[in-house]
Amino acid sequence: MPGDISPETIITGPRRVFQRLNEKPLRDDLIFYFAIVAAASVLFMVLPLLTGEAAKIDGTHRIWFIAAGTLVTLTQGLITGAVALLAVSLVEHFFLLFVDVHREFEQTMKSAVYALSPLILFSWVVLLEVPFAGLLLLAWFCLSTYFGVWIFHEKSKDRAVFVALATGVVLAYYLHRAVGIV
């Protein structure tokens, strides 16, 4: 009968997804995050080729240029990804102190991993100057942070909203001032 099917079995909501993610160890989350960062770094290396702005180098130098460029971009991306994860985790944990959190920093880092992953993976859309892409990514970041704080830290919805919006405002300020997006 159609009335016997609950909405939870038809569509898995974000709450269930984050509850399942909460059961995984941080090591798995970090592997996922750095795989996303590595994929985004390689995508940024390929982006000039796709837009037609690639350097005009002929001969065997081109192979070495691509290999060295990929290695440098990948290394730079992994370092930048680690710094971004730590910075966002610290900002989020700072705001969690306002709402009296007694959970470990590990839960905060787990929340930041899943909030930053789509932001990093789809940041190339902003570089292509797609209208409102920066705002959509920031909204997605705030929504992911909200669910992360609500589920991982087991806080009330209003406290999770405060932490998500406060962290989002700090990130928006940084992205606007330092990078020029949003």
N, C-alpha and C positions, 0 to 999 in steps of 0.2 A: 504494500500500500504506500502511496506517496506520503502520507502523514507520518509514517514510521521513520523516515530518514531525517536525521538531525542536520542542521546547517553546518555543524562542525565536520561531519563526514563528507559533505559535498565540497566545501572550500576550506582549506587549511588556513586559518587566520594568522596574522602576524604574532599573536600571543602564543599560539601553539608552536610556531616556528622558533620563537625565542626561548620557549621552555625546553624544546629539544636541544637547542644550541647551548643552553645552560648546563646540560648534562655532560657535554664534551669537555675535555681538558683544554687548558689554555694553549698547550703546545700545538694541538690540531688547529686552533683558531689562528695562531701565528703563522703556521705553514700556509693556511688558506690566504691570509693577508699578504704575505710576502710573495706568493704565487700571483696574486692580483697585481701587486706592485711591479713584479718582473714583467708580466704581460703588458701592463700600461707603459713601462719603460721601452719595451721593444716596439710597441705601437707608436710611441712618440718618435722613435728612430725612423719608422717607416712613413710617418705622416708627411714629411716633405716630399717623399717620392709620390705619394698619392695626390698631393696638391700641385705637383709640377714645379716645385721650388727646389729640387735637388741640385746639388753641386755638379757641375759638368767636369767629370774626371774620366779620362780614357785610359785604357791599358790595364796592366796588372796593378797599378796603383789603386785602382778603383776597388779591387778585392780587399787590399790591406786597409783602405780607408773605411770600407763598410765593416770589416771585422773589428778594427780598433774602435770605430765609432759605436758599434753595438756593445762592445765590452765596457767602454767608458760610460755610455748612457745607462747600461744595466747597473753598473756599480754605483753611479751617482743616484739612480732611482732607488736602489735598495737603501742607501744611506739616508736619502731624503725621506723615504717612507718610514724608516725607523725613527727619525727625529720627529716627523709629523705625528706618528702614533704616540710617542712619548709626550709630546707637547699637548695634544688634544686630551690624552688621558689625564695629564696633570691638571689641565683647566677644568675638565669635567669633575675630577675628584675634589678640586678646590670648591666648586659649587655644591658638591655633595656634602661637604663639611657644614654648609649652611643649613642643610636639612637633616643634620644629625645622623650621618651614616656611620655605622660601625662595621662595615664589611671590608673585606680585603681590597687592596689596590688591583688585584688580579681580576676581580669582577668589573672594575672600571675599565681596565685595559680590554677586556673581552667586549664590553659595550662599545668602546671606541673602535675596535677592529671592524665590527659589523656596521658601524656608522660611517667610517671612512672608506670602506671597500668600494661602494658604488661611486662615491665622490672621486676617488682616484681612478677607477676604471673608466668612467665617462667624462673625465675632465677634458679630454680631447675635443669634445663637442663645444666647449666654451672657446677653445682656441680657433675653431672654425667659425666663430661668431654667430652661432645659432641663437636667435632671439630668446631671451628669458631662460636660457639653459643654466646659467649660473644660479638664478633664483630657484629653479626646479631642483637642482642638485642640493642647494642649501636647505630647501624644504624637506627633501628626502633624508638629508643628514639629521635634521631636527627630529623627524618622525622616527628614524632608526634609534637615535639617542633616547628618545622618550620610551620606546619599547625596551631598550637595553636597561635603562635605569629602573623602569617599572618591574621587569621580570628578574634581571640579574641581582638587583639590590633589594628587591621586594619592598619598594616604596609605594606610597599612595600615588594616585594619578596626578593630583595637584603638585606634589613635590617633584614628580618625574617631569611634568610640564615645565616647572621652574628651571630645573637643571638643563633640560633640552634647549629651552629658549635662551637661557643665559650662555650656554656653551655655543649655540648657534650664532648669537650676537658677537661673541668674541671671534669666532671663526670668520664671520662676515666682515668684521672690521679688519682682520688680518688680510683676508683675500682682497679686499678693496684697496687697502693702503699699500700692501707689499707687492701684490701680484697684478692688481688692476682689474680683477673680475668681480662680479656680483655688484 
